[in-house]
């Protein structure tokens, strides 16, 4: 159960990204499970990966120790099918680029799944599938050129895996967009639909959106009007957050999921752990800092201290031109642990 005054105590659910937040490349993020258990918040897991079914995702999470069932998982594929329902009548033909589980979702949604533009599909829906190639992309392009509605599960350009960042669905979508000039409607993050659907399913009025990636998890939570917690365990790093465009700035930042059990103010953009920051032109000077902080905690404390100053100075744009100068040993140590 969340301790009174802790960050978790201010919310009634956690809407969690997966890769980079709960696990990384299939390996559990150290301490995430224990911190989430201690926080005691109902959890909904939301993922842009349309190639895996809720059953497969929940089985994986259960194997890591999470108390998770398929209804606790929401994929961009599921939301994509709900977007189809807004524009395409039940019983219509839909050309599906995606995994077998995605095709099953579309079929279960009341549509006739086809593979060729010659079948005159009313819509094309595209999700990640490692087997998608030129022939499938070309059929999608032909169907869209002939007037089919175009929907994508998500537009992530990369897919984090054990070996690094692989080609994501957004990169495959880009090929179809280039061939047709048509931009799809996207179901996944950073669009707000996933967050609203997940919060409604949790019966949540005060959800906290938690993720590692600024341009999907954080921007999506912000778009949905929710508080957002960035954990520095995945794709986006400290400087990414500091220089982010306003739409991608998190409400809160934690080194990891343990931030949920710490006092709420320790994750807020404000002076932290005796650090101070000043800005002259584009030069940010970081000073002070507690001597005994763990490196990861010191790095985030320095980031939060800097963010308050930088974000106020750049209310409408990214702070790409900021240069940071350390004026104390603690500040230099903290910056050395930024990534």
matplotlib code that plots the C-alpha trace (Angstrom):
import matplotlib.pyplot as plt

x = [0.0, 1.2, 2.7, 0.8, 2.4, 4.2, 3.9, 1.6, -0.8, -1.9, -3.3, -5.8, -4.2, -0.9, -1.1, 2.2, 4.3, 6.1, 9.4, 11.9, 9.5, 8.5, 11.0, 13.8, 14.4, 12.4, 14.4, 12.7, 13.7, 15.4, 13.2, 10.1, 7.9, 8.7, 8.2, 4.8, 3.7, 4.6, 2.8, -0.4, -1.9, -4.2, -2.1, -3.1, -0.4, -0.6, 1.6, 2.1, 3.3, 0.5, 2.2, 1.5, -1.9, -3.1, -2.8, 0.8, 1.7, -0.1, 1.5, 4.9, 4.2, 2.8, 6.0, 7.9, 5.7, 3.0, -0.5, -1.8, -4.5, -5.3, -7.9, -5.1, -3.4, -4.4, -2.6, -2.6, -4.1, -7.2, -7.6, -7.0, -10.0, -12.1, -11.0, -12.2, -15.6, -15.8, -15.5, -16.2, -19.4, -19.5, -19.1, -16.9, -13.7, -10.4, -6.9, -4.8, -1.0, -0.1, 0.4, -2.1, -3.3, -4.1, -6.0, -8.0, -8.9, -10.1, -12.1, -13.6, -14.6, -17.0, -14.9, -13.9, -10.1, -8.6, -5.1, -5.4, -6.4, -8.3, -10.8, -11.8, -11.3, -13.0, -10.1, -6.4, -5.1, -1.4, 0.4, 3.8, 4.7, 8.3, 7.1, 5.6, 7.5, 7.3, 4.3, 2.1, 3.1, 2.2, -1.2, -1.9, -0.7, -2.9, -6.0, -5.4, -4.9, -8.3, -10.0, -9.6, -9.5, -6.1, -5.5, -2.3, -1.9, 1.0, 3.7, 6.8, 9.7, 11.9, 11.3, 13.6, 14.9, 17.8, 20.2, 19.2, 16.6, 15.0, 12.6, 9.3, 5.8, 6.1, 9.0, 6.9, 4.0, 6.2, 6.8, 3.0, 2.6, 5.4, 3.7, 0.2, 0.5, -2.1, -1.3, -3.1, -5.1, -3.0, -4.4, -1.3, 0.6, 1.1, -2.6, -4.8, -7.2, -5.2, -4.9, -8.6, -9.6, -7.2, -8.3, -12.0, -11.3, -9.6, -12.5, -9.8, -10.4, -6.8, -4.5, -0.7, 0.8, 4.2, 6.8, 10.3, 9.8, 9.1, 7.6, 5.1, 4.5, 4.9, 3.4, 0.5, -0.2, 0.0, -2.3, -4.8, -4.7, -3.0, 0.0, 3.0, 6.0, 9.1, 11.4, 15.0, 15.2, 14.7, 14.9, 14.8, 17.6, 18.2, 19.2, 16.4, 14.0, 15.7, 15.6, 12.3, 9.5, 6.8, 4.4, 6.8, 7.8, 6.8, 5.0, 7.3, 10.7, 12.1, 15.3, 13.2, 9.9, 11.0, 9.9, 6.4, 7.1, 9.2, 7.6, 5.8, 7.8, 11.0, 9.8, 8.7, 10.6, 12.0, 15.3, 16.2, 18.9, 20.6, 21.3, 20.9, 20.7, 21.0, 20.6, 22.4, 21.7, 21.9, 24.4, 22.9, 25.2, 24.5, 25.9, 25.7, 24.2, 24.1, 27.2, 25.8, 23.1, 23.2, 24.4, 21.1, 19.2, 21.7, 21.4, 17.6, 17.8, 20.1, 17.8, 14.7, 16.6, 17.7, 14.3, 12.5, 14.7, 15.1, 11.4, 10.4, 12.8, 11.6, 7.8, 7.0, 10.0, 12.7, 15.8, 18.2, 20.8, 21.4, 24.9, 25.4, 28.3, 29.0, 30.2, 30.6, 31.9, 28.5, 27.1, 29.8, 29.2, 25.5, 26.1, 28.6, 25.7, 23.3, 22.6]
y = [0.0, 3.5, 5.4, 8.6, 11.5, 9.3, 9.9, 6.8, 8.0, 10.8, 8.4, 5.6, 3.6, 3.2, 3.0, 1.4, 1.2, -2.1, -2.2, 0.2, 0.6, -2.8, -4.9, -4.1, -6.4, -9.1, -8.8, -7.3, -3.8, -4.3, -3.3, -2.4, -5.3, -4.7, -1.0, -1.4, -4.0, -1.7, 1.2, -0.8, 0.8, -1.1, -1.6, -1.5, -2.3, -0.4, -1.2, 0.0, -3.4, -4.8, -8.1, -9.7, -10.6, -9.6, -13.2, -13.4, -10.2, -11.1, -14.6, -12.9, -10.5, -13.3, -15.2, -12.1, -12.2, -9.6, -10.4, -9.9, -11.3, -10.5, -7.9, -5.9, -5.5, -3.0, -3.1, -0.7, -3.5, -3.5, 0.3, 0.1, -2.2, 0.3, 3.1, 0.9, 0.8, 4.6, 4.7, 1.2, -0.7, -4.2, -6.9, -4.8, -6.2, -5.1, -5.7, -6.4, -6.0, -7.6, -10.7, -13.5, -12.2, -8.9, -10.5, -12.4, -9.2, -7.7, -10.8, -10.9, -7.3, -8.3, -7.7, -9.9, -10.1, -10.0, -9.9, -8.3, -4.9, -6.7, -7.7, -4.0, -3.6, -0.7, -0.2, -1.1, -1.5, -1.9, -3.3, -4.6, -8.0, -9.0, -11.0, -7.9, -7.4, -5.6, -7.6, -6.9, -3.2, -2.9, -4.5, -1.9, 0.9, -0.2, -0.5, 3.0, 4.5, 3.0, 4.8, 2.4, 4.1, 3.8, 3.0, 2.1, 0.5, 2.8, 5.0, 4.0, 4.2, 1.8, -1.4, -1.9, -5.5, -7.3, -6.5, -2.8, -0.7, -2.6, -1.3, -0.4, -0.2, 3.5, 2.9, 0.4, 2.7, 5.4, 3.3, 3.2, 6.9, 7.6, 5.5, 6.9, 10.4, 9.3, 9.5, 6.9, 7.6, 6.1, 4.1, 4.0, 6.4, 9.3, 9.6, 9.8, 7.0, 4.2, 6.1, 7.0, 3.4, 2.0, 4.5, 3.7, -0.1, 0.5, 2.7, 5.3, 9.0, 9.9, 7.7, 8.2, 7.4, 5.9, 5.3, 5.7, 7.2, 10.9, 11.0, 8.2, 7.4, 10.9, 12.9, 10.4, 10.8, 14.6, 14.5, 12.5, 15.2, 12.9, 13.4, 11.6, 9.9, 9.4, 6.6, 6.8, 3.1, 2.9, 4.9, 8.6, 10.0, 12.9, 15.4, 14.3, 15.3, 18.6, 19.7, 18.2, 20.2, 21.3, 18.6, 15.9, 17.2, 14.8, 16.0, 14.0, 12.2, 9.2, 7.3, 4.2, 2.9, 3.4, 7.1, 5.9, 5.3, 8.4, 11.7, 13.2, 16.4, 14.5, 13.7, 17.3, 19.8, 22.0, 22.4, 19.0, 17.5, 20.9, 21.4, 24.9, 26.0, 29.4, 30.3, 33.0, 33.1, 29.5, 28.5, 26.6, 26.4, 23.6, 23.9, 22.3, 18.9, 16.4, 14.4, 11.0, 10.4, 7.3, 8.1, 7.4, 9.5, 12.4, 12.4, 12.8, 15.3, 17.4, 17.0, 18.1, 21.1, 22.1, 21.4, 23.9, 26.7, 25.6, 24.8, 28.1, 29.9, 27.8, 27.7, 27.2, 25.4, 22.8, 23.8, 22.3, 25.0, 24.7, 24.1, 22.8, 23.7, 22.0, 24.3, 21.7, 18.1, 16.8, 18.5, 17.1, 13.6, 13.9, 15.1, 12.2, 9.9, 11.5, 9.6]
z = [0.0, -0.9, 2.0, 2.9, 1.1, -1.4, -5.1, -5.5, -2.9, -5.2, -7.8, -8.2, -11.0, -12.9, -16.7, -17.6, -20.7, -21.1, -22.9, -21.1, -18.2, -16.9, -18.9, -21.3, -24.2, -22.4, -19.2, -16.1, -15.2, -11.8, -8.9, -11.0, -9.8, -6.2, -6.3, -8.1, -5.6, -2.7, -4.4, -4.4, -7.4, -9.8, -13.0, -16.7, -19.2, -22.5, -25.4, -29.0, -30.0, -32.1, -32.9, -29.6, -28.2, -24.7, -23.7, -24.7, -23.0, -19.7, -19.7, -20.0, -17.2, -15.0, -15.6, -14.2, -11.0, -11.9, -11.0, -14.5, -16.7, -20.4, -19.4, -17.7, -21.1, -23.8, -27.2, -30.0, -32.1, -29.9, -30.1, -33.8, -34.3, -32.3, -34.7, -37.6, -36.1, -36.3, -40.1, -41.5, -41.2, -39.7, -42.3, -44.5, -46.0, -44.3, -45.6, -42.6, -42.4, -39.1, -37.0, -36.8, -33.5, -35.1, -38.0, -35.4, -33.6, -36.8, -37.6, -34.1, -34.6, -37.3, -40.4, -43.3, -43.5, -46.9, -48.3, -51.8, -53.0, -55.7, -53.0, -52.8, -49.0, -47.4, -45.1, -44.5, -41.0, -40.4, -37.3, -36.7, -38.1, -38.8, -41.8, -43.6, -46.9, -50.2, -51.5, -48.5, -48.4, -52.1, -51.7, -48.9, -51.1, -54.0, -51.8, -50.3, -53.7, -54.6, -51.7, -48.7, -45.3, -43.7, -40.0, -38.2, -34.8, -34.0, -35.6, -33.5, -36.0, -33.9, -31.9, -28.9, -28.7, -27.1, -30.0, -30.2, -32.0, -34.9, -37.6, -36.0, -37.5, -38.1, -40.5, -42.4, -42.5, -43.9, -47.0, -47.6, -46.9, -49.4, -52.0, -51.5, -50.0, -47.3, -43.6, -41.5, -38.4, -35.5, -32.6, -30.5, -28.3, -28.5, -29.4, -26.3, -27.1, -25.4, -22.2, -22.1, -22.8, -20.2, -17.5, -18.2, -18.0, -14.6, -13.3, -12.7, -12.1, -11.2, -13.3, -13.6, -17.0, -16.6, -19.3, -20.6, -24.0, -24.3, -27.8, -27.2, -23.5, -22.1, -25.0, -25.1, -21.4, -21.7, -24.7, -22.6, -19.9, -17.4, -15.1, -16.5, -14.8, -16.9, -15.5, -16.8, -17.5, -21.2, -24.4, -23.3, -21.3, -18.9, -21.6, -23.8, -21.0, -20.3, -23.9, -24.9, -26.6, -24.2, -25.4, -24.3, -20.9, -18.1, -15.0, -12.9, -13.3, -11.4, -11.7, -11.6, -10.3, -6.6, -7.2, -6.5, -2.8, -2.3, -1.3, -4.3, -4.3, -4.9, -8.5, -9.3, -11.5, -8.8, -6.8, -5.4, -3.1, -2.5, -6.2, -7.6, -11.2, -13.0, -16.6, -18.4, -22.1, -23.2, -20.4, -17.5, -14.4, -12.0, -8.5, -5.0, -4.4, -1.6, -1.2, -0.3, -2.9, -5.0, -8.6, -10.3, -7.7, -7.9, -11.7, -11.6, -8.8, -10.9, -13.9, -12.0, -10.6, -14.1, -15.7, -13.5, -14.8, -18.4, -19.0, -17.6, -20.0, -23.0, -22.6, -26.3, -27.8, -27.3, -25.4, -27.9, -27.6, -23.8, -22.6, -19.0, -16.8, -13.5, -10.7, -8.0, -7.7, -6.9, -10.0, -12.2, -10.8, -11.5, -15.0, -15.6, -14.9, -17.4, -20.6]

ax = plt.figure().add_subplot(projection="3d")
ax.plot(x, y, z, "-o")
ax.set_aspect("equal")
plt.show()
